[in-house]
Amino acid sequence: MSLFKARDWWSTVLGEKEEFDQGCLCLADVDNSGNGQDKIIVGSFMGYLRIFNPHSVKTGDGPQAEDLLLEVQLRDPVLQVEVGKFVSGTEMLHLAVLHSRKLCVYSVSGTLGNVEHGNQYQIKLMYEHHLQRTACNMTYGPFGGIKGRDLICIQSMDGMLMVFEQESYAFGRFLPGSLLPGPLAYSPRTDSFITVSSCRQVESYKYQVLAFATDADKKQETEQQKLGSGKRLVVDWTLNIGEQALDIRIIPFNQSASSVFVLGERNFFCLKDNGQIRFMKKVDCSPSCFLPYCSVSEGTINTLIGNHNHMLHVYQDVTLKWATQLPHVPVAVRVGSLHDLKGVIVTLSDDGHLQCSYLGTDPSLFQAPKVESRELNYDELDVELKELQRIIKDVKSQGVWPMTEREDDLKVFAVVSSNLDSVSQATNVEVGTDSVPSITVKITLQNRVVLQKVKLSVYVQPPLALTCDQFTFDFAGIPRVIQCKFRLPLKLICLPGQPSKTASHKLTIDTNKSPVSLPSLFPDFANQPDDDQMNVMGFRLLGGSRVTLLASRTSQRYRIQSEQFEDLWLITNELILRLQDYFEKQGIKDFACSFSGCMPLQEYFELIDHHFELRINGEKLEELLSERAVQFRAIQRRLLTRFRDKTPAPLQHLDTLLDGTYKQVIALADAVEENQDRLLQSSAGLRSATHLLILLVRLWQKLSADQTAILEAAFLPLQEDTQELGWEETVDAAIAHLLKTCLSKSSKEQALNLSSQLTIPKDTSRLKKHITLLCDRLAKGGRLCLSTDAAAPQAMVMPGGCTPIPESDTEERSPEEFTNHKHLIAETPMPEAAALQGVLE
């Protein structure tokens, strides 16, 4: 245990769930006992007032009952407690309690009992003042140089100083330019009030100036002030400290001067009477309270500073002399004489931990109790060791270890409801004119052993969304991670629609089995049975996009067509999955799909260019927004300088320029937000097109599951698009790595080094070139793998491969190929094309 921990002399916890602040603690001989011993007065925001007279206790013992002299619950929250000569006609000490709308002054007295615990303390209300304004804090002292009594000054939340001459109200003055109240202190030597304004300036106001200034019944200027009668409230001196203040204390420096201590958020300052800085000190941690006091050495001042790291620092001027650890974060600290012990440090936390401690280095060391020593019997230990070795040898010889399967410890099952929710959970969400449906997924967790704090995370790809994606179950055990994937129904984001005769984008999927009736494949989208609709079906995605699915009557082909290229993926993938499920239920295991058309790279490249253009536009808009924000702040500074100038100067149209710049900032912010929404939409479309491209490459080259996983890892990174790292540079780096490893033509390409830093490219030409090269090498027999040893020069077309990718869009194609309206997709011949068109007509 540290030698520099604050030694606990006495401590207690006040109430339950009560709150306290820096004004809730005070030390004084409040009952006028005359023995020089201070009592601890504590008020809380719950309205409790407590007075303690602590006594030292033995280690391990708690506070005694007789330590609490008085506990009373007042009706209003206690903001601040102070002790002074507040009653006229006597110099006895009385207790002033500040509430939000009331000031009460009490006398505290005790009556001796006949037994040890029979002393009784009570408070008596001497007088009270009802406040017209909400109070913030108060200070007291011999205002105006009077002797034998103390006056009270209360600062309201709107910056008004209200002075009370004990039982009577004297006057009220508004501080000029006050926005928020700050800490308040009174300097007896200069007869001044010192505070810190919302402009982060220390300001001093003479009491005489306050007393003779114009009365402030209203915050606005009165007609008398406008006509020149009365005196304005003028500040004595100001000092800009550049930060908000937590507290202010006035300490006599010597007989002819005093010091003003100000605790800021990062520094504490010591000022002279005239506002000049005597010294300042930057604190290492965020301070919570402080207390300066005169040192025994002449000419120095010590300061106690508590911080949020549970530490209490002792400074002598600017030199750190001592640092001690506290069990709590103090919000108030005082020093007093308790039970003939001088210099006791009393600290109070915001949750009611009250502690009296002293600084010292007496260690509280833990001493382990003595254990019974016994002599070891080495013969018995040898016998026991041999027996254990025999047991271990027998277990090894059996060759069977009691191992448990980790996969059996936790299982996760996901069951998707067969029907959509009757009442959609996607409230206040619409896509065009379509209301968004929802579906319920039931997830079951089965555990064989006890687990520790199971966290269930659910993820779906945009534009799908979840009502809740995080679940936490509290258990106790070992940590584990397990995953489960599930499919959602197509009808969640797709509705039945009318087939379309024409479309800009078309794809043809070949199979090795006879065509299947589309209503039997898509029973959830089939209308009334109709022979004319057995080989054609229409789908409408939420938002209005339409996709048409055609099945050949004579050949083994299916065609998917749509106006949007990225919309083809969902129906194409669903078709293949349903065909596989259909033939598996029929007991047919050799079903296969293939794609023999040209890769639709040009359509894919158009989506890449659109996505990249939005990223570039977003970067330009953010740069322009940053420039306009800098310009807006510069104009603000110039206007503020003009407004603060004592000699008014013309604005020179700065206000008009400020208004115009503000409108530009708002417009640019809206443009950035709109571009971000469009980028998210473009990312979703690009992701769908990427899924489609991977699917077509898999069918084209008959890739295995492992090879498809490599392709998905390269084209579908997990991170989201940002200005620092986006889809284009990430995918380009991954494809370049594949081209120089498993798809390389020679060892020379394998020796090329890739750039280790990913930055946004100037354009997408390099990325499109790499994608084209990847498809070309796959067409020439290249295979995807994670090992570079498999890389070999590819010179011949593998059996079953396709023709190389055309270098340009103008390359002539055979008349038998199907060409879309934009002449961008060319597919293999379908003799039944006339039959399909006849169905659509």
Disulfide bonds with the S-S distance in Angstrom:
none
